[in-house]
Amino acid sequence: MTINRRCAFGLALLASVSFATGSVAQVKTLKEKVVGTWILASITSTKDGADIPQPDLQGVLTYTADGYFHFFSMRKDLPKIAANDRTKPTAEEAMAVASGALAYTGSYTVDEKTKTIIPTVTMATFGNMVGTNQQRVVTAISDTEMTFTNPRTATGAVLNIVWKKAPAVAEK
């Protein structure tokens, strides 16, 4: 009987210390996990089972705790504007920028059951996106990496995108 009391007392003490120190594991929701700034690590694209080559892109995606998101991607080889005035590109420079950069922002919700992020676009460099609800199906997420699929692009391609969590900016 003494051993059972000691075991019970020990377990109770361990549980109270764990609770007091906050070491009891808290399970985060998907919405809590996606909050932060993510840097594009890789992107692959397929259509009808065939791989579609992707340009060398850089990008950033931010999800805020209050339900907003901001996305920006661009080709790494975008040209500089020779006139040094963004309102006066040549036709070739304008085409390169228009086809090589995409930015959009808006609000988002998360469907925890289907692990889907649903961005609603309110502003975009590609105006056809404004007012649309997108889908991002999260296939894996950790504290440092997130992978999701964009199952329905305007071109009919499926995008598989890997993001790395941006490190915190050091305070000065």
Buried (B, 14 or more C-beta within 10 A) or exposed (E): EEEEEEEEEEEEEEEEEEEEEEEEEEEEEBBEBBBBBBEBEEBBBEEEEEEEEEEEBEBBBBBBEEBBBBBBBBBEEBBEBEEEEEEEBEEEBBEBBEEBBBBBBBBBEBBEEEBBBBBBBEEBEBEEBEEEEBBBBBEEBEEEEBBBBBBEEEEEBBBBBBBEBEEEEEEE
